[in-house]
Amino acid sequence: MQIINLGSKEEACHYVANELLKQIISNKKSVLGLATGGTMVRVYEQLVNLIRINELDLNEITTFNLDEYIGIDYDHSESYYTYMHDVLFNHLSTWNEERIHLPNGSAEDLQQETKHYESLLDKEGPIDVQILGIGENGHIGFNEPGTSFESLTSIVDLTESTIEANSRYFEAIEEVPKQAISMGIQSILKAKRIILLAYGPKKADAIRKLMTGEITTDLPASALYNHPNVEIILDNNAYLSEDDE
Ligand SMILES: O=P(O)(O)OC[C@H]1O[C@](O)(CO)[C@@H](O)[C@@H]1O
């Protein structure tokens, strides 16, 4: 695992956007693993600009998103389907909607949907580059502390801390969904390359725990130590050196 502090949020986001760009340029049939959350908004803004400047055709690119809420419709303003279309897909005309995949949190048979999503990942994958944010409690995707490192795509219960963190996007905390479908930790680790991005002081605690090197299900992101090709991209606020404490 490489831990890289790029100083500022802008530089850190640019690094991630540029690595996605390089992947797309190197293989026009790339499979990208995408994430949502506040962290990724600036990455996608930069990626849209880079793709426009390079006039890239995305028609053969496949994408898989990590997760989707259960309990709100796919076109709800705060669904991850809406997020991805608002911040990335709707800004570029050449995406092939058939190659864009998010779990369907409104499926009638949610168990079946988890199996379907995992089998699609196996069929279309492996993911070339998977980008990840990190929850304040160390979650990756919506795999909360305690999740088995063997987990595949499944229905997950969100913790109080995640519901609280995500309530900033909803009118009231009661409206925040309490469950989601998430790619599992094992599903994430199937990717060829993983880039985790964290910036801002709220992520410093999770990053500090990650940097101890202890591999524990209490910190889902520590499962990344079991993968051979992981970069952790940080800004100064998320990377607190011992002198700062
Ligand atoms: O970027 P945020 O909003 O802090 O969220 C952290 C992570 O938690 C999630 O919301 C759950 O998957 C991710 O989308 C995100 O990477």
The ligand as an ORCA input file, in Angstrom:
! r2SCAN-3c Opt
* xyz 0 1
  O     -17.258     11.300      0.683
  P     -18.116     11.241      1.868
  O     -19.428     11.960      1.672
  O     -17.403     11.663      3.102
  O     -18.488      9.703      2.083
  C     -17.508      8.717      2.337
  C     -17.875      7.430      1.654
  O     -19.101      6.896      2.105
  C     -19.955      6.626      1.043
  O     -20.920      7.628      1.005
  C     -20.591      5.264      1.144
  O     -20.249      4.460      0.098
  C     -19.086      6.671     -0.163
  O     -19.851      6.972     -1.255
  C     -18.026      7.620      0.191
  O     -16.873      7.327     -0.480
*
